[in-house]
Amino acid sequence: MNITIYVREDCHLCAQVLSYLQLKKNLIIEIIDIDSDVQLQKKFGEIIPVVVIEEKIMHAPIDFIELEKQITA
């Protein structure tokens, strides 16, 4: 399963979600730093981390129960 996570440096919520995802098997995780692109900063600046799983978009605060459901579906 492919997952994209939008993060920024020194974001403790981003680190929590990323650590959780990295413990899971069979996930391909693409990590995108929103500070590398002004448009991404505008789009996601106040709602990171943002996790994209297929068509499902989740943003802070991340519901880990729902996240688990999405990655095991």
C-alpha positions, 0 to 999 in steps of 0.5 A: 500500500502506498501512503504519502505523508506531508510533514515539516521539521520539528513537528512532534505530531508528524514524528508520531504518525511517521513512527507509527506508520514505519512500524507497519509492514507492506507500506510504501511511505512517501514523505514530503516536507511541506517547507520545500514548496510554498504552495504546500505550505499554503495548502497544509501549513496548519493541518500537518501531518497530512496522510494520504492513503489512496483517496482518503485524506487525513490531517491533524489531529490524526485518529490512530484508530481510523488510520489503522482501519485505512491501512488494514482495509 
